[in-house]
């Protein structure tokens, strides 16, 4: 049975998500593969560690226990990964280190089953899903949607209700697009269109219009969060929960729309899948 006051932050990064969970009174197990980020977390949250409210595990998540090569992006640590194609995006400098890694099932066995499991580990989120016991699940989970197949993985474990959260404005996605996505889309297009008219528009005060659209694109339940954080979770999210087939339809709709936008990179579709049962 999950523990009502326990959250896992798998992929702690700079600790901003952990800070939010701690502020709400949860006990947190934060998992961070990068030794430097883990050390920063220990310093930032020393009082919570000392009080027993936070445990930081400096390990990676892998299929089996052992030491493995892990890649560090020297400019964007959020791209640190076991997958070099992710770490080396855009030709940014990187280096390799050896780190200890554990199967996720081992971590669950020793640390307990969380109420909410947040996962963001750059291409390896599926390993955390694989490590769950379908007869004893967290109440809520979120993973980075780098593949539509993760929805099926979650459903096969026993999750039955799903939402997609667009990470650029931390808003839920629906069909037809809701007002938050429409505002984000207009702001994006106004920034990217490079006709003579649009360049003049931006120079003559249009940037303030874009700024207001960006601000209004963030729903009320996400306005306290910085971009780059995972945002809210569980019943604090807006929008309806959907079944597997409906959420896959929504995923395909926005994936296609996003990749037809100007100047978007293949890896730029930035959506989290939230699920419950």
C-alpha positions as YAML, in Angstrom:
chain: A
units: angstrom
residues:
- id: 1
  name: UNK
  ca: [0.00, 0.00, 0.00]
- id: 2
  name: UNK
  ca: [1.28, 3.48, -0.85]
- id: 3
  name: UNK
  ca: [2.26, 5.86, 1.94]
- id: 4
  name: UNK
  ca: [-0.01, 8.93, 1.94]
- id: 5
  name: UNK
  ca: [2.78, 11.34, 2.89]
- id: 6
  name: UNK
  ca: [5.58, 9.96, 0.69]
- id: 7
  name: UNK
  ca: [6.68, 11.34, -2.69]
- id: 8
  name: UNK
  ca: [9.51, 10.19, -4.94]
- id: 9
  name: UNK
  ca: [11.35, 12.80, -7.01]
- id: 10
  name: UNK
  ca: [13.19, 10.62, -9.54]
- id: 11
  name: UNK
  ca: [15.48, 12.98, -11.39]
- id: 12
  name: UNK
  ca: [15.84, 15.64, -8.68]
- id: 13
  name: UNK
  ca: [18.01, 17.91, -10.88]
- id: 14
  name: UNK
  ca: [18.24, 21.33, -9.13]
- id: 15
  name: UNK
  ca: [15.75, 20.36, -6.43]
- id: 16
  name: UNK
  ca: [12.93, 22.77, -7.27]
- id: 17
  name: UNK
  ca: [10.33, 19.98, -7.40]
- id: 18
  name: UNK
  ca: [11.65, 18.52, -4.15]
- id: 19
  name: UNK
  ca: [11.37, 21.96, -2.53]
- id: 20
  name: UNK
  ca: [7.68, 22.14, -3.48]
- id: 21
  name: UNK
  ca: [6.90, 18.68, -2.12]
- id: 22
  name: UNK
  ca: [8.69, 19.47, 1.14]
- id: 23
  name: UNK
  ca: [6.79, 22.76, 1.45]
- id: 24
  name: UNK
  ca: [3.55, 20.77, 1.37]
- id: 25
  name: UNK
  ca: [4.71, 18.60, 4.23]
- id: 26
  name: UNK
  ca: [5.52, 15.42, 2.32]
- id: 27
  name: UNK
  ca: [8.39, 13.12, 3.12]
- id: 28
  name: UNK
  ca: [10.53, 12.91, -0.02]
- id: 29
  name: UNK
  ca: [12.89, 10.36, -1.50]
- id: 30
  name: UNK
  ca: [14.88, 12.22, -4.17]
- id: 31
  name: UNK
  ca: [16.91, 10.20, -6.65]
- id: 32
  name: UNK
  ca: [19.69, 11.93, -8.57]
- id: 33
  name: UNK
  ca: [22.35, 10.22, -10.68]
- id: 34
  name: UNK
  ca: [24.68, 13.22, -11.05]
- id: 35
  name: UNK
  ca: [26.97, 13.40, -7.97]
- id: 36
  name: UNK
  ca: [27.34, 17.18, -8.31]
- id: 37
  name: UNK
  ca: [23.59, 17.79, -8.35]
- id: 38
  name: UNK
  ca: [23.09, 15.37, -5.45]
- id: 39
  name: UNK
  ca: [25.72, 17.22, -3.40]
- id: 40
  name: UNK
  ca: [24.05, 20.56, -4.13]
- id: 41
  name: UNK
  ca: [20.76, 19.06, -3.00]
- id: 42
  name: UNK
  ca: [22.28, 17.89, 0.28]
- id: 43
  name: UNK
  ca: [23.50, 21.43, 0.96]
- id: 44
  name: UNK
  ca: [20.28, 23.15, -0.12]
- id: 45
  name: UNK
  ca: [18.06, 20.86, 1.93]
- id: 46
  name: UNK
  ca: [20.39, 20.06, 4.84]
- id: 47
  name: UNK
  ca: [17.76, 20.88, 7.48]
- id: 48
  name: UNK
  ca: [15.20, 18.53, 5.87]
- id: 49
  name: UNK
  ca: [17.78, 15.76, 5.53]
- id: 50
  name: UNK
  ca: [18.75, 16.20, 9.18]
- id: 51
  name: UNK
  ca: [15.09, 16.11, 10.23]
- id: 52
  name: UNK
  ca: [14.47, 12.90, 8.30]
- id: 53
  name: UNK
  ca: [11.93, 14.49, 5.94]
- id: 54
  name: UNK
  ca: [14.19, 14.08, 2.90]
- id: 55
  name: UNK
  ca: [16.47, 11.30, 1.70]
- id: 56
  name: UNK
  ca: [18.68, 11.90, -1.35]
- id: 57
  name: UNK
  ca: [19.91, 8.80, -3.15]
- id: 58
  name: UNK
  ca: [22.88, 9.45, -5.44]
- id: 59
  name: UNK
  ca: [22.18, 6.55, -7.83]
- id: 60
  name: UNK
  ca: [20.96, 6.01, -11.35]
- id: 61
  name: UNK
  ca: [18.08, 3.77, -12.39]
- id: 62
  name: UNK
  ca: [19.02, 0.81, -14.60]
- id: 63
  name: UNK
  ca: [17.78, -2.65, -15.52]
- id: 64
  name: UNK
  ca: [20.33, -4.26, -13.21]
- id: 65
  name: UNK
  ca: [22.56, -3.26, -10.33]
- id: 66
  name: UNK
  ca: [26.07, -2.17, -11.19]
- id: 67
  name: UNK
  ca: [28.33, 0.69, -12.25]
- id: 68
  name: UNK
  ca: [27.63, 2.24, -15.63]
- id: 69
  name: UNK
  ca: [28.83, 5.10, -17.82]
- id: 70
  name: UNK
  ca: [26.69, 8.21, -17.36]
- id: 71
  name: UNK
  ca: [26.92, 11.31, -19.53]
- id: 72
  name: UNK
  ca: [27.07, 14.83, -18.11]
- id: 73
  name: UNK
  ca: [26.04, 17.82, -20.24]
- id: 74
  name: UNK
  ca: [28.33, 20.66, -19.23]
- id: 75
  name: UNK
  ca: [25.82, 23.38, -20.18]
- id: 76
  name: UNK
  ca: [22.39, 21.84, -19.55]
- id: 77
  name: UNK
  ca: [22.55, 19.34, -16.68]
- id: 78
  name: UNK
  ca: [18.86, 18.61, -17.23]
- id: 79
  name: UNK
  ca: [20.07, 16.59, -20.26]
- id: 80
  name: UNK
  ca: [22.34, 14.32, -18.20]
- id: 81
  name: UNK
  ca: [21.54, 10.76, -19.18]
- id: 82
  name: UNK
  ca: [22.67, 7.21, -19.76]
- id: 83
  name: UNK
  ca: [21.72, 7.96, -23.39]
- id: 84
  name: UNK
  ca: [24.49, 9.91, -25.15]
- id: 85
  name: UNK
  ca: [22.16, 11.01, -27.95]
- id: 86
  name: UNK
  ca: [20.21, 13.02, -25.34]
- id: 87
  name: UNK
  ca: [23.22, 14.42, -23.46]
- id: 88
  name: UNK
  ca: [24.99, 15.55, -26.64]
- id: 89
  name: UNK
  ca: [22.03, 17.41, -28.17]
- id: 90
  name: UNK
  ca: [22.82, 20.58, -30.10]
- id: 91
  name: UNK
  ca: [26.53, 19.77, -30.04]
- id: 92
  name: UNK
  ca: [26.92, 20.90, -26.44]
- id: 93
  name: UNK
  ca: [30.01, 19.76, -24.52]
- id: 94
  name: UNK
  ca: [29.75, 16.68, -22.36]
- id: 95
  name: UNK
  ca: [31.87, 14.19, -20.46]
- id: 96
  name: UNK
  ca: [31.35, 10.68, -19.11]
- id: 97
  name: UNK
  ca: [31.54, 9.46, -15.52]
- id: 98
  name: UNK
  ca: [30.91, 6.11, -13.83]
- id: 99
  name: UNK
  ca: [28.00, 5.95, -11.41]
- id: 100
  name: UNK
  ca: [26.23, 3.33, -9.33]
- id: 101
  name: UNK
  ca: [22.77, 2.30, -10.57]
- id: 102
  name: UNK
  ca: [19.97, 0.16, -9.17]
- id: 103
  name: UNK
  ca: [16.81, -1.42, -10.58]
- id: 104
  name: UNK
  ca: [13.83, 0.70, -9.57]
- id: 105
  name: UNK
  ca: [12.14, -2.28, -7.92]
- id: 106
  name: UNK
  ca: [15.06, -2.41, -5.45]
- id: 107
  name: UNK
  ca: [14.53, 1.22, -4.52]
- id: 108
  name: UNK
  ca: [10.80, 0.72, -4.01]
- id: 109
  name: UNK
  ca: [11.51, -2.33, -1.85]
- id: 110
  name: UNK
  ca: [13.80, -0.41, 0.51]
- id: 111
  name: UNK
  ca: [12.14, 3.03, 0.52]
- id: 112
  name: UNK
  ca: [8.42, 2.22, 0.33]
- id: 113
  name: UNK
  ca: [5.65, 2.90, -2.18]
- id: 114
  name: UNK
  ca: [4.98, 6.61, -2.70]
- id: 115
  name: UNK
  ca: [1.66, 8.41, -2.94]
- id: 116
  name: UNK
  ca: [3.05, 10.27, -5.96]
- id: 117
  name: UNK
  ca: [5.92, 9.13, -8.16]
- id: 118
  name: UNK
  ca: [7.45, 11.87, -10.30]
- id: 119
  name: UNK
  ca: [9.89, 10.60, -12.93]
- id: 120
  name: UNK
  ca: [12.07, 12.67, -15.28]
- id: 121
  name: UNK
  ca: [15.27, 10.82, -16.12]
- id: 122
  name: UNK
  ca: [15.87, 11.64, -19.78]
- id: 123
  name: UNK
  ca: [14.88, 8.65, -21.83]
- id: 124
  name: UNK
  ca: [14.81, 6.07, -19.07]
- id: 125
  name: UNK
  ca: [11.46, 6.84, -17.41]
- id: 126
  name: UNK
  ca: [10.18, 3.48, -18.67]
- id: 127
  name: UNK
  ca: [12.52, 1.69, -16.25]
- id: 128
  name: UNK
  ca: [10.61, 3.15, -13.31]
- id: 129
  name: UNK
  ca: [7.32, 1.97, -14.77]
- id: 130
  name: UNK
  ca: [8.80, -1.51, -15.31]
- id: 131
  name: UNK
  ca: [9.93, -1.60, -11.68]
- id: 132
  name: UNK
  ca: [6.41, -1.11, -10.28]
- id: 133
  name: UNK
  ca: [4.31, -3.92, -8.85]
- id: 134
  name: UNK
  ca: [0.95, -3.83, -10.63]
- id: 135
  name: UNK
  ca: [-0.71, -5.06, -7.43]
- id: 136
  name: UNK
  ca: [0.72, -2.27, -5.29]
- id: 137
  name: UNK
  ca: [0.93, 1.00, -7.21]
- id: 138
  name: UNK
  ca: [1.50, 4.65, -6.28]
- id: 139
  name: UNK
  ca: [-1.75, 6.61, -6.29]
- id: 140
  name: UNK
  ca: [-0.35, 9.06, -8.84]
- id: 141
  name: UNK
  ca: [2.57, 9.00, -11.27]
- id: 142
  name: UNK
  ca: [4.02, 11.36, -13.86]
- id: 143
  name: UNK
  ca: [6.61, 10.60, -16.52]
- id: 144
  name: UNK
  ca: [8.12, 12.62, -19.35]
- id: 145
  name: UNK
  ca: [6.28, 11.66, -22.55]
- id: 146
  name: UNK
  ca: [9.20, 10.84, -24.83]
- id: 147
  name: UNK
  ca: [7.11, 8.06, -26.40]
- id: 148
  name: UNK
  ca: [3.39, 7.39, -26.78]
- id: 149
  name: UNK
  ca: [4.22, 3.81, -25.78]
- id: 150
  name: UNK
  ca: [4.62, 4.96, -22.16]
- id: 151
  name: UNK
  ca: [0.84, 5.35, -22.00]
- id: 152
  name: UNK
  ca: [0.46, 1.66, -22.83]
- id: 153
  name: UNK
  ca: [3.20, 0.76, -20.33]
- id: 154
  name: UNK
  ca: [1.33, 2.60, -17.60]
- id: 155
  name: UNK
  ca: [-2.01, 1.05, -18.55]
- id: 156
  name: UNK
  ca: [-0.53, -2.44, -18.52]
- id: 157
  name: UNK
  ca: [0.67, -1.86, -14.96]
- id: 158
  name: UNK
  ca: [-2.86, -0.96, -13.89]
- id: 159
  name: UNK
  ca: [-3.20, 2.81, -14.30]
- id: 160
  name: UNK
  ca: [-6.60, 3.63, -15.82]
- id: 161
  name: UNK
  ca: [-6.90, 7.44, -15.93]
- id: 162
  name: UNK
  ca: [-4.54, 9.84, -17.68]
- id: 163
  name: UNK
  ca: [-3.81, 13.51, -18.35]
- id: 164
  name: UNK
  ca: [-1.23, 15.25, -20.51]
- id: 165
  name: UNK
  ca: [0.45, 18.38, -19.14]
- id: 166
  name: UNK
  ca: [2.18, 20.69, -21.63]
- id: 167
  name: UNK
  ca: [5.40, 21.62, -19.88]
- id: 168
  name: UNK
  ca: [5.91, 24.95, -21.63]
- id: 169
  name: UNK
  ca: [2.99, 26.45, -19.70]
- id: 170
  name: UNK
  ca: [2.11, 23.62, -17.26]
- id: 171
  name: UNK
  ca: [-1.43, 23.38, -18.64]
- id: 172
  name: UNK
  ca: [-3.53, 20.31, -19.35]
- id: 173
  name: UNK
  ca: [-4.13, 19.36, -22.98]
- id: 174
  name: UNK
  ca: [-7.55, 18.58, -24.44]
- id: 175
  name: UNK
  ca: [-9.26, 18.36, -27.82]
- id: 176
  name: UNK
  ca: [-10.26, 20.92, -28.95]
- id: 177
  name: UNK
  ca: [-7.34, 23.00, -27.61]
- id: 178
  name: UNK
  ca: [-8.21, 24.93, -24.47]
- id: 179
  name: UNK
  ca: [-7.65, 28.65, -24.00]
- id: 180
  name: UNK
  ca: [-4.28, 28.15, -22.30]
- id: 181
  name: UNK
  ca: [-2.80, 26.26, -25.22]
- id: 182
  name: UNK
  ca: [-4.32, 28.69, -27.74]
- id: 183
  name: UNK
  ca: [-2.68, 31.63, -25.94]
- id: 184
  name: UNK
  ca: [0.66, 29.80, -25.80]
- id: 185
  name: UNK
  ca: [0.38, 28.99, -29.51]
- id: 186
  name: UNK
  ca: [-0.34, 32.58, -30.50]
- id: 187
  name: UNK
  ca: [2.58, 33.84, -28.40]
- id: 188
  name: UNK
  ca: [4.88, 31.27, -30.00]
- id: 189
  name: UNK
  ca: [3.81, 32.14, -33.54]
- id: 190
  name: UNK
  ca: [4.10, 35.87, -32.94]
- id: 191
  name: UNK
  ca: [7.68, 35.31, -31.78]
- id: 192
  name: UNK
  ca: [8.61, 33.01, -34.68]
- id: 193
  name: UNK
  ca: [6.95, 34.54, -37.73]
- id: 194
  name: UNK
  ca: [9.56, 36.60, -39.56]
- id: 195
  name: UNK
  ca: [7.62, 38.47, -42.22]
- id: 196
  name: UNK
  ca: [8.29, 42.21, -42.59]
- id: 197
  name: UNK
  ca: [4.96, 42.94, -40.93]
- id: 198
  name: UNK
  ca: [5.68, 40.73, -37.91]
- id: 199
  name: UNK
  ca: [9.17, 42.15, -37.43]
- id: 200
  name: UNK
  ca: [7.65, 45.64, -37.43]
- id: 201
  name: UNK
  ca: [4.92, 44.50, -35.02]
- id: 202
  name: UNK
  ca: [7.48, 43.20, -32.52]
- id: 203
  name: UNK
  ca: [9.61, 46.35, -32.82]
- id: 204
  name: UNK
  ca: [6.61, 48.67, -32.33]
- id: 205
  name: UNK
  ca: [5.40, 47.23, -29.06]
- id: 206
  name: UNK
  ca: [4.30, 43.75, -30.06]
- id: 207
  name: UNK
  ca: [6.64, 42.15, -27.55]
- id: 208
  name: UNK
  ca: [4.41, 43.40, -24.73]
- id: 209
  name: UNK
  ca: [1.45, 41.66, -26.38]
- id: 210
  name: UNK
  ca: [3.46, 38.44, -26.57]
- id: 211
  name: UNK
  ca: [4.47, 38.79, -22.92]
- id: 212
  name: UNK
  ca: [0.83, 39.18, -21.86]
- id: 213
  name: UNK
  ca: [-0.18, 36.14, -23.91]
- id: 214
  name: UNK
  ca: [2.59, 34.08, -22.31]
- id: 215
  name: UNK
  ca: [1.44, 35.14, -18.86]
- id: 216
  name: UNK
  ca: [-2.22, 34.31, -19.57]
- id: 217
  name: UNK
  ca: [-1.24, 30.96, -21.10]
- id: 218
  name: UNK
  ca: [-0.40, 29.63, -17.62]
- id: 219
  name: UNK
  ca: [-3.47, 28.24, -15.81]
- id: 220
  name: UNK
  ca: [-4.21, 29.33, -12.22]
- id: 221
  name: UNK
  ca: [-3.16, 25.96, -10.78]
- id: 222
  name: UNK
  ca: [0.36, 26.38, -12.23]
- id: 223
  name: UNK
  ca: [1.17, 30.05, -11.70]
- id: 224
  name: UNK
  ca: [3.33, 29.44, -8.66]
- id: 225
  name: UNK
  ca: [5.72, 27.19, -10.63]
- id: 226
  name: UNK
  ca: [8.75, 28.13, -12.71]
- id: 227
  name: UNK
  ca: [9.16, 26.74, -16.20]
- id: 228
  name: UNK
  ca: [11.37, 23.70, -16.03]
- id: 229
  name: UNK
  ca: [9.69, 22.31, -12.93]
- id: 230
  name: UNK
  ca: [7.20, 19.47, -13.09]
- id: 231
  name: UNK
  ca: [4.42, 21.57, -11.58]
- id: 232
  name: UNK
  ca: [1.43, 20.25, -9.70]
- id: 233
  name: UNK
  ca: [0.16, 16.68, -9.53]
- id: 234
  name: UNK
  ca: [-2.78, 14.49, -8.70]
- id: 235
  name: UNK
  ca: [-6.11, 16.15, -8.06]
- id: 236
  name: UNK
  ca: [-4.45, 19.59, -8.04]
- id: 237
  name: UNK
  ca: [-4.18, 19.48, -11.85]
- id: 238
  name: UNK
  ca: [-6.81, 21.00, -14.09]
- id: 239
  name: UNK
  ca: [-8.73, 19.20, -16.81]
- id: 240
  name: UNK
  ca: [-10.43, 15.83, -16.96]
- id: 241
  name: UNK
  ca: [-8.90, 12.41, -16.55]
- id: 242
  name: UNK
  ca: [-9.11, 10.36, -19.75]
- id: 243
  name: UNK
  ca: [-8.96, 6.67, -20.59]
- id: 244
  name: UNK
  ca: [-6.02, 5.17, -22.45]
- id: 245
  name: UNK
  ca: [-7.38, 5.53, -25.99]
- id: 246
  name: UNK
  ca: [-8.56, 9.11, -25.50]
- id: 247
  name: UNK
  ca: [-5.26, 10.28, -24.06]
- id: 248
  name: UNK
  ca: [-3.39, 8.61, -26.94]
- id: 249
  name: UNK
  ca: [-5.62, 10.52, -29.35]
- id: 250
  name: UNK
  ca: [-4.75, 13.75, -27.55]
- id: 251
  name: UNK
  ca: [-1.04, 12.86, -27.60]
- id: 252
  name: UNK
  ca: [-1.07, 12.25, -31.37]
- id: 253
  name: UNK
  ca: [-3.00, 15.47, -32.04]
- id: 254
  name: UNK
  ca: [-0.52, 17.69, -30.19]
- id: 255
  name: UNK
  ca: [2.55, 15.76, -31.28]
- id: 256
  name: UNK
  ca: [1.62, 16.36, -34.94]
- id: 257
  name: UNK
  ca: [0.63, 19.97, -34.33]
- id: 258
  name: UNK
  ca: [3.83, 20.71, -32.44]
- id: 259
  name: UNK
  ca: [6.11, 19.24, -35.06]
- id: 260
  name: UNK
  ca: [4.51, 21.39, -37.75]
- id: 261
  name: UNK
  ca: [5.37, 24.61, -35.91]
- id: 262
  name: UNK
  ca: [8.22, 26.75, -37.27]
- id: 263
  name: UNK
  ca: [11.70, 26.29, -35.81]
- id: 264
  name: UNK
  ca: [10.81, 23.38, -33.55]
- id: 265
  name: UNK
  ca: [13.37, 20.66, -32.90]
- id: 266
  name: UNK
  ca: [12.50, 16.98, -32.94]
- id: 267
  name: UNK
  ca: [13.11, 16.63, -29.20]
- id: 268
  name: UNK
  ca: [11.13, 19.74, -28.30]
- id: 269
  name: UNK
  ca: [7.72, 18.10, -27.73]
- id: 270
  name: UNK
  ca: [7.72, 18.63, -23.97]
- id: 271
  name: UNK
  ca: [4.78, 16.90, -22.33]
- id: 272
  name: UNK
  ca: [4.33, 14.92, -19.12]
- id: 273
  name: UNK
  ca: [1.93, 12.01, -18.76]
- id: 274
  name: UNK
  ca: [0.10, 11.92, -15.43]
- id: 275
  name: UNK
  ca: [-1.77, 8.79, -14.43]
- id: 276
  name: UNK
  ca: [-3.81, 7.34, -11.60]
- id: 277
  name: UNK
  ca: [-6.19, 4.42, -11.02]
...
